Amino acid sequence: MQAVDEEKLKNYNLITYVLYLVGFLVGITGLIALIMNYVKRNDMRGTWLESHVEWQIKTFWWCLLGYIIGSLLIFVLIGYLIIFVVMVWQIYRLVMGLNKLNAGQPIGVE
């Protein structure tokens, strides 16, 4: 029974990673993924999947902060660079998370 539940939670995490990635094209999906992460966060406590939920939540909030700062600084042109760097960092974190998820490993735990 535990393995079935873990597989469902792993698939749930996969869906949220994909929603975050689709968020580059359809912004609202990132917000949907964030809500989904908060809804299932307690179900994943104590499993290796908890690290993925925390990783995704932190990625969302730090990237949002970066995008806001970049947007505020666009008029001085450095904002474009900040937005680009945040976008690259976000893609990196999402791809790393997906790779670790597919390998059955926690993320961000050293």
C-alpha positions in Angstrom: 0.0 0.0 0.0 2.8 2.4 0.9 4.5 1.9 -2.5 1.3 2.7 -4.3 0.8 5.9 -2.3 4.4 6.9 -2.9 4.1 6.3 -6.6 0.9 8.5 -6.7 2.8 11.3 -4.8 5.7 11.0 -7.2 3.3 11.4 -10.2 1.8 14.4 -8.4 5.2 15.9 -8.1 5.8 15.2 -11.8 2.6 17.1 -12.6 3.6 20.1 -10.6 7.1 20.3 -12.1 5.5 20.2 -15.6 3.0 22.9 -14.6 5.9 25.1 -13.4 7.6 24.6 -16.8 4.4 25.3 -18.7 4.2 28.5 -16.6 6.7 30.0 -19.0 4.0 30.0 -21.7 0.9 30.2 -19.6 1.8 32.0 -16.3 -1.2 30.8 -14.3 0.0 27.2 -14.3 2.8 28.2 -12.0 0.4 29.5 -9.5 -1.8 26.4 -9.8 1.3 24.2 -9.2 2.2 26.3 -6.1 -1.3 25.8 -4.7 -1.1 22.1 -5.4 2.3 21.9 -3.6 0.7 23.5 -0.5 -2.3 21.2 -0.6 -0.2 18.0 -0.7 2.7 19.2 1.4 1.6 17.4 4.6 1.0 14.2 2.7 4.6 14.1 1.6 6.1 14.9 5.0 8.7 12.3 6.1 9.2 10.9 2.6 12.0 11.7 0.1 9.3 13.5 -1.9 9.0 16.2 0.7 12.3 17.7 -0.5 10.8 18.1 -4.0 7.7 20.0 -2.7 10.0 22.3 -0.6 12.3 22.7 -3.6 9.4 23.8 -5.9 7.9 26.1 -3.3 11.2 27.8 -2.7 11.9 28.1 -6.4 8.5 29.8 -7.0 8.9 32.4 -4.2 12.6 33.2 -5.0 11.9 33.5 -8.7 8.8 35.7 -8.1 11.0 38.0 -6.0 13.7 38.0 -8.7 11.1 38.8 -11.4 9.6 41.6 -9.3 13.1 43.2 -8.7 14.0 42.7 -12.4 10.7 44.3 -13.5 11.3 47.3 -11.2 14.7 47.8 -12.7 13.8 47.5 -16.3 14.0 51.2 -16.8 17.7 51.1 -15.9 18.2 48.2 -18.3 19.8 46.0 -15.6 16.3 44.6 -15.1 16.5 42.7 -18.3 19.6 41.0 -17.2 18.1 40.1 -13.8 15.0 38.7 -15.4 17.1 36.6 -17.8 19.3 35.3 -14.9 16.2 34.4 -12.9 14.7 32.6 -15.8 17.8 30.5 -16.4 18.0 29.8 -12.7 14.4 28.7 -12.6 14.8 26.4 -15.6 17.9 24.9 -14.0 16.1 24.2 -10.7 13.1 22.7 -12.4 15.2 20.4 -14.7 17.4 19.4 -11.7 14.3 18.6 -9.7 12.8 16.6 -12.5 16.0 14.6 -13.0 16.2 13.8 -9.3 12.5 12.9 -9.2 12.9 10.5 -12.1 15.9 8.9 -10.4 13.9 8.5 -7.2 16.2 10.8 -5.2 15.6 13.7 -2.9 16.6 17.2 -4.1 18.5 19.9 -2.2 19.5 17.5 0.6 23.3 17.4 0.9 
